[in-house]
Amino acid sequence: MSDLNREQFDKVMVPNYAPGKIIPVKGEGSRVWDQAGREYIDFAAGIAVTALGHAHPALVGALKEQGEKLWHLSNVMTNEPALALATKLVELTFADKVFFANSGGEANEAALKLARRHAYLKAGEQKHEIISTYGSFHGRTLFTVSAGGQAKYKEGFEPTPAGISHVAYNDLAALKAQISDNTAAVIIEPIQGEGGVTPAEKEFLQGARELCDQHDALLIFDEVQTGVGRTGYLYAYQYYGVTPDILTSAKGLGGGFPIAAMLCTDEVAPSLAFGTHGSTYGGNPLGCAVGLALLNEVAKPELLSAVQTKAERFKASLDSINAKYGIFKEIRGKGLLIGIELVDGWQGRAKDVLAAALDKGLLMLVAGPNVLRFAPSLIIPDADIDAGLALLEQAIGELSGS
Ligand SMILES: *Cc1c(COP(=O)(O)O)cnc(C)c1O
């Protein structure tokens, strides 16, 4: 249809997004094709979502097979894929119990509601305070924008829920000063994704764990972006060696099919008693069948160790690009969640690099005005890494006028 173009977006869609000018119509592995048949290398994977690339046969197979059997029952009944996926998640993590949702924001909403209700049942209404970090991103529901540490996402939506405060990321002294016996939970991304791909220091997470224990508060790790193999560990908490009480997972979990999970311990799970929370679509057979197929692949030790190797390949090439152009101040992140902060002379130009890369045929991301972000498929072929970085280098070369 001739009107399925970028102009049509402005006519019929709410303007809360500003999509790029191309419209991809097909993907395979780490390659994507637009309406004109032009090919792109994908270093974005949505936003850290298509963990096994596009149209992975195991996921397509799981979706087709389940699609022909059973789509939906709602939660008045359970279903086999949900039981199988929950069992797998429990086997592979600290968690004893799972709640399924459809998005990262929903999983965090469930985590925050569980934390409040748990504190309420244990200690009463005054123990309701939630501490988050500046720069964090936890979703777009009213509770999760309130927990998020970026004012721009709250503006105009006030009044937001009360009892939420923020401390500087990686500032253990600030957390110590803020936490009290009235704290219900502390919520932290082990690596701040949207906030600039900023990894937590191990001491910060360890200290947060100790402070939560001292004050009988729950520690929530938002692993919506860092989870499902992204860091080379199934979940980043396993890399840090710090175990939360509640963990949220989404993005990579369905490899592009909407599914999310909140994982928690037997200690806290009973507080989300019958009738206290729910979701019509959460835990539906289609999403869970795809999630299970994905986890079966991603949890393989050889896949996770290959993520590290591929990350090193990125790092080596980025270092050599930087040796020529000198525009990267810092390359950071973990595994295939890579953030590249631009030098002072290039402040605010992350978007320009993204646009120039797109022109060359590379899909990538930014994380704020000064940070380039890559979050490719966890199984991106080495040849695609090399080809994509060659396009990035061309784009940077043109922008630097050489
Ligand atoms: C993307 C993201 C979310 C929100 O997930 P949605 O699926 O968009 O609701 C929450 N937390 C983190 C860390 C994220 O990266």
The ligand as an SDF file (V2000), in Angstrom:
LIG
                    3D

 15 15  0  0  0  0  0  0  0  0999 V2000
   12.9870   -0.8470   28.6040 C   0  0  0  0  0  0  0  0  0  0  0  0
   13.0930   -0.8350   30.0920 C   0  0  0  0  0  0  0  0  0  0  0  0
   11.9510   -0.8240   30.9050 C   0  0  0  0  0  0  0  0  0  0  0  0
   10.5500   -0.7010   30.3400 C   0  0  0  0  0  0  0  0  0  0  0  0
   10.1890   -1.8020   29.5750 O   0  0  0  0  0  0  0  0  0  0  0  0
    8.8690   -1.7200   28.6490 P   0  0  0  0  0  0  0  0  0  0  0  0
    8.7720   -3.0870   28.0810 O   0  0  0  0  0  0  0  0  0  0  0  0
    9.1030   -0.6480   27.6530 O   0  0  0  0  0  0  0  0  0  0  0  0
    7.7430   -1.3940   29.5620 O   0  0  0  0  0  0  0  0  0  0  0  0
   12.1240   -0.9050   32.2710 C   0  0  0  0  0  0  0  0  0  0  0  0
   13.3440   -0.9850   32.8180 N   0  0  0  0  0  0  0  0  0  0  0  0
   14.4690   -0.9950   32.0680 C   0  0  0  0  0  0  0  0  0  0  0  0
   15.7850   -1.1160   32.7320 C   0  0  0  0  0  0  0  0  0  0  0  0
   14.3760   -0.9060   30.6810 C   0  0  0  0  0  0  0  0  0  0  0  0
   15.4940   -0.8940   29.9430 O   0  0  0  0  0  0  0  0  0  0  0  0
  1  2  1  0
  2  3  1  0
  2 14  2  0
  3  4  1  0
  3 10  2  0
  4  5  1  0
  5  6  1  0
  6  7  2  0
  6  8  1  0
  6  9  1  0
 10 11  1  0
 11 12  2  0
 12 13  1  0
 12 14  1  0
 14 15  1  0
M  END
$$$$
